[in-house]
Amino acid sequence: MASYEAPQSRRVEILTLAVCVLLSLLLLSLPSREKIRVADALGTVLTTPYERVRDFIADVGRVRARNDRLQAELTALKTDRDAAGRLRRERDELRRALGLLDAAPSVLVPCEVQRRRVATAASLVQVRAAEAVAWERYQAVITPDGLVGRVYTATGPNTAWVELLNSPGMAVSCMLSRTGLPGILHPTSGDEFELTLVGRDEDVRVGDRVVTSDIGVVQGADGEPLAGLPRGLPVGEVVGVESPPEKLFKVIRVQPRASFSRLDVVFVVVGRGDELSANAFGNGGAP
Amino acid sequence: MTRFVRTTLLLSVLALAGQTLIAPLLTFGGVGPDFALIALVILALSEGAFAGTLGGFVMGLVMDSATPNLLGLNALCKSLTGWGAGRARERLVFGLPLVEGSTVALAALGHDTLFLVVESWTARSPFFRPLFTSVLPSALVTGLVAIPLVRAADLLGLLRRDD
């Protein structure tokens, strides 16, 4: 049998117990609304530090796992980039040998979205660049996810209206990246699109990536080619393919990669080369 | 004072880590060990009824903050349990796993029964069915899980003995 010498007297112990019990009963007798208010305050004081530490530890674990995955992706992308560089050089040499001119690399100019105008005829956003831009009609406007629209009209050296891809009547020359099949992309309902003019016997699968094609260059009134969309900008993914017996062409539904409702910063593609450069104000700025 | 702080920190880690990480793995059909209660009983056995009462009150408040409709109930039950365990330490013989496990199981039974009484009285919820399907089995499981933890606490010198 063990015996202990209590550090506090029995009276203090009983007094402590009585205070704790009284406080507990007081809390129990509070009205529901007051209970919620007190519990919120207690939660903030008592559990928030622990929850922060727990969330931080969980975040560190997640970040490390994501970092490992990104390192692997980075290694794969570097390998792909080197391979793409070799192919590009070979292609350039072949085009030079054939006497075909290469377009200079396109430049991405970051712009902030300032205003939005939604009408039955068109969905437009006004964008503003930090410095003057060599605006041209139909320049592509992209986000990190993919194509979102094209320049409609410049309103100043730094500002322009951009017509969004989901604007009624919009048509963009695209192709399927797996097979190179060309088609014309139209908005249908909501944020969904249809790729038209693809033959009913062609090989199209759900999941095929849709990218821009540089085939349809828009001609100006004087016959000079206007700036079109560079080849290969990501647009969306095929989510449905049908071949109705009464139609010559497939019905291909495309889900865009970019969101048109959450636009904050976009990039205007200045130039027509299919190689993109992030040097924002080197070649992209106005002369 | 240093010893008290060290004991409290160690038992807080046991309560938090056990309750959030280990208890879900050992819980089946709503029956599982109550690591917070085990930590409270060890605190009371180590530091006495004063620390047990205060520790139980604070621990109960932390748990109550997650269930506002029963705010104060955990604090009440744990204060009484901490006080009872602190008072019982003078009569306990340490070193016997059966005694230590039974002490924690009895504390869990008393705590959960009181909780159930008040809960069923205030929320008009059933009493006897959860008493036999949840409270009694949980008290047994808590007592079993507590045996190695109380032994470890004794080996770490948390349970003071003067014999």
Interface residues (C-beta under 8 A of the other chain):
Chain A: M1 A2 S3 Y4 E5 A6 P7 Q8 V12 E13 T16 L17 C20 V21 L23 S24 L25 L26 L27 L28 S29 L30 S32 K35 I36 V38 A39 D40 L42 G43 L46 T47 Y50 R54
Chain B: L16 T20 E47 G48 A49 F50 T53 L54 G56 F57 V58 G60 L61 V62 D64 S65 A66 T67 P68 N69 L70 L71 G72 L73 A75 L76 S79 L80 W83 G86 R87 R89 E90 R91 L92 V93 F94 V118 T122 R160 R161 D162 D163
